[in-house]
Structures are given as C-alpha cells and as structure tokens.
Amino acid sequence: MMFSSAGRREPSRGRIWRAVLVLALAGGMARSQALSWEQVKEKFLATNPTLLAAQSSIEEARAAEITAYLRPNPDFTLTADGTQLAPHLGVYRPFAGTDLSPSVSYLHERDHKRELRRDSARQSTAIAESGYQDQARTLLFALRSAFVETLQAKAVLENARQNLEYWDRELEVNRQRFQAGDLAEVDLDRLELQRVQFESDYQNALVNLRTSKIQLLMLLNSRTPVENFDVTGAYEFREQIPTLEQVRAIALEARPDLKSAVQNVELARLNHQLAVANGSTDPTFSLWWTHNASFNNPYDYNTIGGSVSIPLRIFDRNQGEKARTEIDIGRNERLREAAQAQVFSDVDSAWVTLESALNLLKPYRDKYLKLATTQRDKLSFSYQHGGASLLDYLDAEKSYRDTRLAYLNLIGSYLTAAAQLNLAAGREVIP
C-alpha cells in the first residue's frame, strides 16, 4: 500500500481505471439518449432536406401572388419634332426649332382581371401547401415504418439474447449431467451444436438493428454514429381501434391530397373567370404636353392633349382559353372524384390489414405463447429426467423460438399497419 509524504493513502491504479471506465460509460449513455416517437418526428420535420426543399415551393407560390396582383406599368414617351435637316438662308442650326413633346399612357384593366389573378395565385399557394402536407404525410409514414422497424429489431435482439442465455443455462445443466454420467456424449454434442443457431439469431438481430438505425438516421439527415443513436417506445398493440366509418370520416376531412383535388377544382373555376375577363376590352389612356411655336395662335405655344385607345375585339376574344378552362373544370371535378375513391380504397385496405393483424395477435398473446413456453419447460424437465427424447426437446425449443419470434414480428406488422392507417387517414388515429 502506498502513502504520500503527508501520510495519506494514494488511490491504486485499478481504482483510477475503474473511475475512468465509469465516466466513459456515463458519457456514452448521455450521448446515446433514446428518442421517443414525438422527438424523432419533431427532429425529422426540422431537418429532413426533402421537406425543407418542399417548403420552398410554398414561398415561391406566395411570391407569385405579389406578381399576380401588380398593376400594369405606365408608359412614358418623349417625342422630338422640328429638327432642321438643311440650312435655311445660309444658317444651319439643326436643333434650334426642335420641339419636345412628353406623353404618358396607362392601360386600364377592366372586369376585375387583377383581382382574379390574385385569387388564382392565392389558390395556387393553398394547393402548394396541401402538396407539402401530402408529401410530409408520405414521408412521415416512411419515418414511422423505420421507427417501428428499429423497435422491432430491438425486441428481436432482446429475444435472441434471452434465448441465448436460456440455452447457456440448459447447456450448463446438461454438462453437469454428462459429468455425472447421466447424459451421452453424442447428446451433449448435439446440444452444443444447437447453440450455433442461437448465436446466429443474435448476430442477425444485431445486424438488423444497426441497419434499421441507419435508415432512420438517413431520414433524419443526421450524422450521429449508430452506436450513439437509439429510440424508445412501447412495442405493443392496442385491442381497440377506430371503426371503419370513423376513419373514413377523418380521412375525408384530413387527407391533404383530397383537399388539393378540391382546391384544384376551385382554381379551375377562377381561371375560367379570368379567361372570360381577359376576353374583355381594356382601354389605354394617354396624356401629352407640347411646346410648338409654329402655331398661328401666338398663345398656343404650350398645349396638352389626351386620347383613349380601345382595341376592337372582333376576332380575338380569348375564345380558346375560355373553352380550355371550362373543360379543365370538368377534368378536375373527375380527378376530385377519383381522389375521393382512392381515399376510401386506402382507408379500407389499411383498416382490414390492421384488423387482421389484431385478430392474429390476440390468440398468440392469450394462448400460443403460454402453450409454447409450457411445452418447452415440460419437455426440458422430462428430458433431464429421462422422460422425453432429445429430438422432442429440440423440437419443443424450436417451436418456442419460432412462436416467440412470430409474435414479435406480428406486433411489428400491427404497428406498421397502424402507420399505414394513419397515412390513409391523413393524421394519427392510432398514436
């Protein structure tokens, strides 16, 4: 034991290393704080580059509203007249008689063209917002699926770890039996070889978990190392789900693609009104001033004048655009009906898939898992006491492993189907 010159005992090297290890583990745990679904979603909405790029389309549409509501620019004209081309009486002063005449003209738009352009642009902005929401809805489904896959991979990894630990305990018991002469060497070898399957399950689960985390990090646009990234959430199912009629009603109200289809119909009607307005005549008003000393009236040097120019819409009355926009109204109405039918189809398919997964999960939880566990434990006891063959015991162990893994995968299927139902409904109906 070592002491300092002051008589105090110095810490041993082992204690120092243990302290360093504890601090490192604490730092690693702090770095790998598990994220909940709400935290993952919030981070996704703030960092996903695809969604951030989609937001730019909304800003572009709002900028187009400014352009659509602008008034026509006035025109300014400066006319020069009276410039001398040849000498007069031997005097050549070309600009002495030049008169300048400035004028201003302005096109007056009738029939609320400007207001209709503004309304059309605003409707386009609303459609861009619905498009962004629909894209976010689709990407959130991909995010939720990746989140569920990560939770599923964690559950499968934990199950593989428990199976491996259980088998190691069984091997220890059977090694003692072999040492006591109660077990043949060939049977022990077969039990030892069976551990390879458990090790393989564990390693595959590790790879699947890492792959799921990588996919999730890609959607979050995060450069966090996989080892320092984790998620947490309830890996279970709900027995109560909304009725089909409830989900349909929610989808009709919340689906952004259906809302966009309705908005496109309104945009087509606004564009038709604008096409009719564009077929009307817009006059151009002009005003000018002149200074001309060549008039007979000596007081007529400074004059003002005005004019109105009215196009004669004899041939071109915007007939083509009127017909095209009217046809476009009918086309968008048909697309709206198709979008509504697609909403019903998506909701019905997702709801049936979710109900099917739920119908399978209940008997697994209430019956098959307990039965597989009981069968494995009984045959393990019987085999250790000579009442069952090794093959029966291995079959029972495989049946338990398959049943447990199928149950975990069914929960994953249920959660994925719940995410699909949320996608079909347009918002979360199953958290």
N, C-alpha and C positions, 0 to 999 in steps of 0.2 A: 504494500500500500504506500502511495506517495503523498508527501506533505510539502507544502510551500514553506518558505522561510518564516512566514508569520504563524506557522503551526496549523494552517487549515488544510484539509484534505482536498487534493485536486481531483476533478472528475476523471474517471477512467476513459480510455479511448472507445471502449464499447458503448458507454453511455452517450458519448458525443455522437457516434454514428447513429445510435437509435433516435436521438433527438433530431438529427438531420433527416432521417427517414420519415419520422412523424411529420415534420414540417413539409417535406416534399409531398407526402400523401395528402396532407391538408390542402396544399396549394393545388394539387391535381384535382381534388374533389371540388374546390372552389371554381376551377376553370371549367369543369365538366358539369356544371349545374344543369339539371334536366329541365327542358322546356315543356310546358303544357301546350295543349292544342291552341288555346287562345293566344299564347305568346308566340307560337310558331306562325299562326295566321297573321298576327299584327306585324311581325317581322317580315313576312312574305309580302304583305301589301305595301310595306315601306321600301323594300329593297329589290323586288323582282324586276329585272330590266324590261321584260316584255310588257308588264303592266305599266311601268313608268313611261315606256315609249307610246303605249296606247293612250295615256293621258294627254300626250301632245296633240293627238287628233282633236280632242275637245277644245284645247286652246286655239288650234288652227280654225276650228269652226266658229269660235267666238270672235276671232279676228275677222273672219269673213262677214260677220254681222255688221261690223263697222263699215266695211267696203260697200255692203248692200244698201246701207241707209244714207250714203253720201249723196249730196245734191250735185247736179251737173255743174261743171266749172263754166263761168262766163268766158266769152271770147273778147279779146282786145285787138282791134285792127287800127293801124296807122297808115293813112293814105297820103301820098305826096303827089301834087299836080302843079302844072305851070312851069316846069323846069325848061329853060331855054335850050334849044337844040342847035341854033345857028345865030351868028352875030346879027344885031339889028342896028342899022345906021352906023356900022363900024364899031359898035360896042358889043362886047361879048361878056355878059355877066350871067352865067347859066342858072345860078340859084337865086338871083335877085327876085324873080317872080314866083318862086316855088311856094305853094300853099300846102300846109299840113292839115289833115283832117282826121282826128282820132274818133274812133267809134267803139261802142261796147254792145255785145249781143248776149242773150241768155235764152237757153232752151227751157221752156216751162213744161214739166211733165204733168199730164192730166190723169184722171181716173185712179189716183192713189197708187201709182206704179212704185214709188219709193217705199211706201208703207208695206206694200205687198212683197217687195224684195226683202225688206227687213223681216217680215213674218216668216217668209220662206227660209231665210238664213237662220232664224231662231229655231225653227222646226228642225233644220239640219243639225243644229247644235244638240237639240234634245235627242235626235237619233244617234249622234256620236256618243252621247252619254250612255244611252241604252246599249250601244255596241260595246262600250268599255265595260259596263256592268255584266254583259253577257260573256265577254272574254274573261273577266275576273271570275265569274261563276264556273266556267270551264276549267280555268287554271286552279281554282280552289279545290275542285274535285280531284285533280291530279295531285295537289298537295295533300289533301285528306287521304287519298289512296296510299301515297308514300308514307304518311304518318302512321296509318293503320298497318302497313307492311312492316314498319320498324317495330311497332308494338308487338306484332305477331312474331317477328324474328326474335325479339327479346323473350317472349313467352316460350317459344320453341327451344331457345337456348337454355332457359332455366329448366325446362322439362328434360332436355338432354343431360344437363348437369345432374339433376336429381336421379335420373335413370342410371347414370354412370356411378354415382355414389352408392345407389342401392345395389348395383351389381358388384361393386367392390366389397360391400359388406357380405353379400352372398358368397363371393369367392373366398373371403376370409373364413367364413363358417365351413365351407367345403374343403378348404385347405387343412383346417383342423381335423375334419373327418378323415381326410386322406392320411394325415399323420397318425391318426388313431387306428388306421386300418379299416375304417368303415366305408371307404369310397375307393373304387378302382381308379387307377391312374389314367386310363383312357377316358373315363367320365370327367375327371378333373381337367384333362387337356381340352375336352370339348367345351367345358365351362370357361376355361381360359380363352379359347378361341372366340367364344361368343362376345367377349369384351371388345373385340375389334369393331363389331357393329355399333356398340355404344360410343366408342371413341370416334368412329366415322360420323355418327349422328351429331356429336358435339362439335366436331370441326366444321361440318357442313353448316351447322347453325351459326357458328362464328362468322363464316364467310357470308352467309345470307344477311346477317345483322349488319355487317360492315357495308355490304352492297346497298342495303336499304338506307343506311345513313348517308351514303354518298349521293344517292338520288335525291334525298331530302335536302342536303346541303346545296346541290345544284339548283333546285327550285328556289332556295333562299338566297342564292347568289352569295354564299358565304365561303370564306377561305379557312374556316375553323378546321383544325385537324380532326380526323374522325375519332381519334382517341379522346378528345376533349369535348365531344358533342354527344348529347343524349336527350331523349324525350321521355316524358312520363304521361300516363293516362290510364284510365280504367279499361282493362281488357276484359270486357264482359258484355252481356247482352241484356236488353230490356224486353220484358214479356209483353208490355203494352205498346202498341204502335198506333198512329192515327189511322182512321178509316180511309178508305179509298176516296170517298166523297169529300172528306176534309182536305186531303192532299190535292185533289183536283181543283177545289175552290181556291186554295192557296196559290197553286200554280197559275191559274187564270189571272190572279191579281199581281203575282210577283215575278213571273218569268220575263226577263228583260228582252229576250228575242221576240216574244209575242207583243210586248209593249212597243218594240221597234217596228213590228209589222203594222200595228195600228197607227203609229206615228207616220209611217210611210204613206198610208192612205191619206192622212191629213195633209202631208206635204204635196202629194199629187194634186189634191184639190186646190191648194194655194197656188201651185204652179199653173194650173189651168186658169185660175182667176187672173194671174199675172199675164198669161198669154193673151187673154181677152183684152186686158188693159193695154198691152203692148200693141194691139191692133188699132188703138185709137190714135187720133192726130195730136201731135204736140207742136204748138206754135213756138216760133223763135222771135223774140222781141229785140229790136236793135235801136240804138240811140247814138247820134253822132253830132259833132260840132265842126264848123268850117270857118275859116277866115279867108275871104276872097275879095280882093279889091277890084275885080273885073266886072262886078255887077254894075248896072246902070244906076241903081239906087245907091248914093254915097253912104247911106246909113245901113246898108246891107252887108257890111264887111264881115260881121260876126253873126253866124246863123246856127241854129240847131235843127235837127231833123230826127225823125223816127220812122220805123217800119215794123210790120208784122209779117213774118213768113209762115205760111200754113201749107204743109205738104198735102197734096191731093192723093189720098189713099184709094186710088182707083183699082190698081192691080194687086199690090201687096198689102193685104190687111191681116197679115200674120196667120193666114188660114192653116198652114201646115202645123205650126206649133199649137194652135187651138185644137186641131184634130188629134195630134200626138198626145198632148197632155190629157185630153178626155179619155183616150184609150188607156193611158197609163193609170188612170183612176181605177178602171175595171181590173187591170192587171194586178195592181196592189191589193185590191179587195180579195181577189182569188188567192194571192200569196198570204194574206191575213188568215183566210180560212184554212189554208194548208198549214200555217204555223200553229193554229189552234188544234188541228188534228194531230200534229206532231207532239204538242204538249200532252194531250190525252194519252197518246201512244207511249211516250216516255214515262209518264206517271204510272200507267197501268203495268208496264213491264217491270219497272223498278219495284213497285209495291208487291207484285206477285213474287219476284225474286226474294225480297226481304221476308215475306210471309213463309216462303218455302224454307229458307234458312232457319227461321224461328221454329218452324214445325219439326225440323231435324234436331235442333239444339235441345229442346225440352226433354225428349226421351234419352238423349245422351247424358244430360246432367242428372236426370232423376233415376235412370235405370242402368244404362250400359256402362258408365264409368264405375259405378259401385260394383256392378257384376264382374267387370274385368279385374278390378282390384281384389275382390273377394276370391275370385278363381285363382289369381296368381298367388295370393298368400296361402290359400289352402293347399295348392299343389306344391308350393315351396316347402310347406311343413310336411306334407305327405312324402315328398321326395327325400327330405332329410331323414325321415324315419322309415324309409323303405316301402312306403305305401303307394308310390307312383313312379313311373319310369322317367328317365332323363328327357326323353322325347316329349312326353306330356308336359313336363315342367317347362321346357324351352318353348313349346307351343303356347302355353299359358302366358309366359313372359312376352312373347312376340305379340300375342293378342292384346295384352295390356298396353304395350308400347304403341301399337297401331291405333287402338281405341283412343288413347290419350292424345296422340298426335292428330287424329281425325277431329277430335273435339276442339282442339286449339285452332285447327285450320277452319273449322266451321264458324268459330267466333270471328275469325278474320274475314270469312265470306259474309257473315252477317254485318260486320262493321263496314265492309266495302259496299254492300247492298244498301246500307243506311246512307252512306255518302252518295250513292247513285240516286237514291230517293230525294236527298237534299238537292242534288243537281237538277233533277226533274222538276222539283217544286219551285226552284228559284231562290230558296232560302232554307236555313236549317230548320227542319221539322223534327229531326232527331238529333240532339246535341251529341 
